[in-house]
């Protein structure tokens, strides 16, 4: 019974936090997912040993940390990809500009 209350409270807290700000970043999404999965797995494991709430708390904390780390890496990779795409677009514009200049010089 305590585990269900804990799970309901955790879920409500996630929804309130999600509504309180703008869209979630990749890191935040992975953190929430990790915490929920960790809490669920911890509750199942803890239930087998007689203390589901403690298992859920420990699993949730470990899942939160793991999810935050994974989300941070995913977000950083996304930012790196965005930067590479920006540089590629810039280089393509420069190539087109140079092609026009070459055509102008050949036309003289």
C-alpha positions as CSV (number, residue, x, y, z in Angstrom):
1,X,0.0,0.0,0.0
2,X,2.8,2.4,0.9
3,X,4.5,1.6,-2.5
4,X,1.3,2.6,-4.4
5,X,1.1,5.9,-2.5
6,X,4.8,6.5,-3.2
7,X,4.4,5.7,-6.9
8,X,1.3,7.9,-7.2
9,X,3.1,10.7,-5.4
10,X,6.1,10.4,-7.7
11,X,4.0,10.3,-10.8
12,X,2.0,13.4,-9.6
13,X,5.3,15.2,-8.9
14,X,6.6,14.5,-12.4
15,X,3.4,15.8,-14.0
16,X,3.5,19.0,-11.8
17,X,7.1,19.6,-12.7
18,X,6.5,19.0,-16.4
19,X,3.6,21.5,-16.4
20,X,5.6,24.1,-14.5
21,X,8.1,24.8,-17.2
22,X,8.5,24.8,-20.9
23,X,9.2,21.7,-23.0
24,X,11.5,19.1,-21.4
25,X,15.0,18.9,-22.7
26,X,16.5,15.5,-23.7
27,X,18.3,15.4,-20.4
28,X,15.1,16.0,-18.4
29,X,13.2,13.4,-20.4
30,X,15.9,10.8,-19.8
31,X,16.1,11.7,-16.1
32,X,12.4,11.2,-15.6
33,X,12.4,8.0,-17.5
34,X,15.4,6.6,-15.6
35,X,13.8,7.6,-12.3
36,X,10.5,5.9,-13.1
37,X,12.1,2.8,-14.5
38,X,14.5,2.6,-11.5
39,X,11.7,3.1,-9.0
40,X,9.6,0.4,-10.7
41,X,12.4,-2.0,-10.8
42,X,13.4,-1.1,-7.2
43,X,9.9,-1.6,-6.0
44,X,9.7,-5.1,-7.6
45,X,13.1,-6.1,-6.2
46,X,12.3,-4.5,-2.8
47,X,8.9,-6.3,-2.7
48,X,10.7,-9.6,-3.0
49,X,12.9,-8.8,0.0
50,X,10.0,-7.3,2.1
51,X,10.5,-3.6,1.6
52,X,9.1,-2.3,-1.7
53,X,9.2,1.4,-0.7
54,X,12.9,1.3,0.2
55,X,13.6,-0.6,-3.0
56,X,11.6,2.0,-5.0
57,X,13.5,4.9,-3.4
58,X,16.9,3.4,-4.0
59,X,16.0,2.3,-7.5
60,X,14.5,5.7,-8.3
61,X,17.6,7.5,-7.1
62,X,19.9,5.2,-9.1
63,X,17.6,5.5,-12.1
64,X,17.5,9.3,-11.8
65,X,21.3,9.5,-11.8
66,X,21.7,7.1,-14.6
67,X,19.0,8.8,-16.7
68,X,20.5,12.2,-16.1
69,X,23.9,11.0,-17.2
70,X,22.5,9.3,-20.4
71,X,20.3,12.3,-21.1
72,X,23.2,14.7,-20.7
73,X,25.2,12.7,-23.2
74,X,22.3,12.6,-25.7
75,X,21.7,16.3,-25.4
76,X,25.4,17.1,-25.9
77,X,25.5,14.9,-29.0
78,X,22.4,16.7,-30.3
79,X,24.1,20.0,-29.8
80,X,27.3,18.8,-31.5
81,X,25.2,17.6,-34.4
82,X,23.4,20.9,-34.7
83,X,26.8,22.7,-34.7
84,X,28.1,20.5,-37.5
85,X,25.0,21.0,-39.5
86,X,25.3,24.8,-39.1
87,X,29.0,24.6,-40.3
88,X,28.0,22.5,-43.2
89,X,25.3,24.9,-44.3
90,X,27.8,27.8,-44.0
91,X,30.3,25.9,-46.1
92,X,27.7,25.1,-48.8
93,X,26.8,28.8,-49.0
94,X,30.5,29.7,-49.3
95,X,30.9,27.1,-52.1
96,X,27.9,28.6,-54.0
97,X,29.3,32.1,-53.6
98,X,32.7,31.0,-54.9
99,X,31.0,29.3,-57.9
100,X,29.3,32.5,-58.8
101,X,32.5,34.4,-58.5
102,X,34.3,31.9,-60.8
103,X,31.4,32.2,-63.4
104,X,31.7,36.0,-63.3
105,X,35.5,35.9,-63.8
106,X,35.1,33.4,-66.7
107,X,32.5,35.7,-68.3
108,X,34.9,38.7,-68.5
